[in-house]
Amino acid sequence: MVVMIETDKPGTDEADARRILLIHRAAPDGLCAGCLEFTCTLARFPCTQARWALKVTGNKAAGGRS
């Protein structure tokens, strides 16, 4: 079963970007855990969603370093 989470138009505020970084984080093998889990695709971290979120937050959020 595949579960996809979509938003119509993500806002450009920092709260939306932080929510995306909670899902799209680096796995130990360097792949994006969010892309693998939600869309079953292999993407290196930072994926396109994580790059957007990091750009919005000004790289202040440490996506994947939890």
Backbone bond lengths (Angstrom), bond angles and torsions (degrees), N, CA, C in turn:
res aa  C-N    CA-C-N  psi(-1)  N-CA   C-N-CA  omega(-1)  CA-C   N-CA-C  phi
1 M - - - 1.433 - - 1.527 108.24 -
2 V 1.308 115.58 136.65 1.457 122.00 179.83 1.514 108.18 -113.59
3 V 1.314 116.33 130.97 1.458 122.18 176.68 1.511 107.17 -114.19
4 M 1.322 115.81 125.58 1.457 120.40 179.16 1.520 108.94 -117.53
5 I 1.301 115.19 137.10 1.456 120.91 176.19 1.514 107.36 -112.15
6 E 1.316 115.60 123.31 1.454 120.11 -179.48 1.513 109.47 -127.36
7 T 1.291 115.14 150.41 1.453 120.87 170.57 1.515 107.07 -123.59
8 D 1.305 115.98 147.68 1.463 119.39 -179.16 1.517 110.88 -60.35
9 K 1.295 115.67 -60.97 1.458 121.23 178.72 1.522 107.25 -140.78
10 P 1.312 116.41 104.81 1.459 116.08 179.41 1.522 110.57 -63.80
11 G 1.299 115.44 139.04 1.454 120.27 179.12 1.517 110.37 -71.48
12 T 1.266 114.94 172.01 1.460 118.74 179.06 1.517 110.37 -104.86
13 D 1.331 115.83 21.29 1.452 116.64 178.72 1.531 110.12 -89.96
14 E 1.287 113.81 161.76 1.458 120.64 -173.69 1.529 112.37 -67.16
15 A 1.329 118.01 -28.98 1.463 120.93 -179.55 1.530 110.80 -64.80
16 D 1.340 117.72 -43.10 1.465 120.44 177.44 1.520 110.87 -63.74
17 A 1.303 116.31 -40.82 1.465 120.08 -179.70 1.522 111.03 -64.86
18 R 1.309 117.64 -40.01 1.466 120.48 178.59 1.525 111.29 -66.33
19 R 1.342 117.27 -36.15 1.467 120.35 176.45 1.518 110.80 -63.18
20 I 1.305 116.86 -39.97 1.465 120.32 178.56 1.519 110.20 -65.52
21 L 1.328 117.07 -39.87 1.465 119.80 -179.49 1.522 112.74 -70.21
22 L 1.325 117.94 -20.19 1.463 119.63 174.24 1.520 111.11 -67.25
23 I 1.315 116.69 -31.93 1.465 121.30 -179.14 1.520 110.91 -92.16
24 H 1.314 117.19 -48.65 1.467 121.84 -177.01 1.521 108.93 -89.50
25 R 1.316 114.83 91.59 1.464 122.32 -177.71 1.518 109.10 -130.20
26 A 1.300 116.35 162.20 1.458 121.36 -177.57 1.521 110.37 -77.17
27 A 1.312 116.03 131.13 1.460 122.06 172.64 1.531 107.55 -86.16
28 P 1.329 118.12 165.79 1.467 120.08 -179.41 1.537 113.84 -57.80
29 D 1.335 117.19 -26.40 1.462 120.03 -179.68 1.527 113.31 -87.19
30 G 1.344 117.68 2.63 1.457 121.52 177.56 1.513 114.34 91.10
31 L 1.331 117.67 -0.63 1.453 120.68 177.85 1.521 110.00 -90.79
32 C 1.317 116.12 163.57 1.455 121.32 177.97 1.523 109.00 -82.01
33 A 1.326 116.25 118.28 1.461 121.00 -178.31 1.527 111.36 -66.82
34 G 1.326 117.79 -35.40 1.462 121.26 -179.62 1.519 112.61 -66.65
35 C 1.315 116.91 -42.86 1.472 119.77 178.81 1.525 110.64 -64.33
36 L 1.308 116.71 -41.47 1.460 120.40 -179.91 1.520 110.62 -66.77
37 E 1.311 117.19 -43.37 1.453 120.81 -175.60 1.524 113.16 -72.81
38 F 1.323 117.66 -41.71 1.456 119.82 -172.30 1.515 114.97 -97.43
39 T 1.318 119.12 -28.84 1.465 119.79 -179.54 1.520 112.69 -121.66
40 C 1.332 116.90 2.19 1.470 122.32 178.21 1.529 111.88 56.05
41 T 1.323 115.94 38.62 1.456 120.21 176.82 1.525 109.13 -118.78
42 L 1.311 115.24 150.55 1.450 121.39 177.10 1.517 108.55 -95.88
43 A 1.297 116.22 116.95 1.467 121.30 179.13 1.518 108.13 -138.45
44 R 1.310 116.03 136.95 1.460 120.02 176.48 1.523 109.19 -70.63
45 F 1.324 115.45 144.93 1.456 119.52 174.95 1.516 108.86 -84.86
46 P 1.289 120.37 134.18 1.448 128.79 3.35 1.527 111.87 -83.37
47 C 1.323 115.50 129.84 1.465 121.44 176.22 1.530 108.27 -76.88
48 T 1.308 117.44 -177.19 1.468 120.24 -177.20 1.526 111.73 -63.52
49 Q 1.343 116.80 -39.02 1.459 119.41 179.35 1.528 110.92 -66.82
50 A 1.323 116.40 -42.48 1.461 120.10 179.96 1.527 111.07 -67.47
51 R 1.331 117.11 -37.46 1.472 119.22 177.80 1.519 110.82 -62.87
52 W 1.346 116.47 -41.73 1.456 120.23 177.93 1.525 109.94 -61.77
53 A 1.332 116.93 -47.27 1.455 121.27 -177.86 1.526 111.34 -64.18
54 L 1.320 117.23 -40.31 1.460 120.33 177.93 1.523 111.10 -65.43
55 K 1.335 116.16 -35.43 1.462 119.99 178.03 1.527 110.88 -66.85
56 V 1.329 116.44 -41.04 1.467 120.69 -179.90 1.523 110.76 -67.15
57 T 1.330 117.10 -40.86 1.461 119.97 -178.26 1.525 111.59 -81.86
58 G 1.302 117.56 -4.39 1.460 120.55 -179.61 1.520 112.04 70.65
59 N 1.334 116.16 32.10 1.464 124.15 -178.78 1.528 112.40 59.79
60 K 1.350 117.35 20.09 1.463 119.69 177.37 1.522 111.30 -77.30
61 A 1.337 116.66 -28.06 1.459 119.96 179.98 1.518 108.96 -84.30
62 A 1.288 116.32 137.14 1.467 122.08 -178.70 1.518 108.88 -96.95
63 G 1.314 117.97 71.41 1.451 121.26 -178.15 1.512 112.14 -60.70
64 G 1.315 117.08 117.45 1.444 121.68 176.88 1.518 114.29 97.86
65 R 1.286 119.04 -8.95 1.459 120.41 179.56 1.515 109.75 -104.17
66 S 1.309 115.29 65.16 1.464 118.60 -177.70 1.504 111.85 -100.57
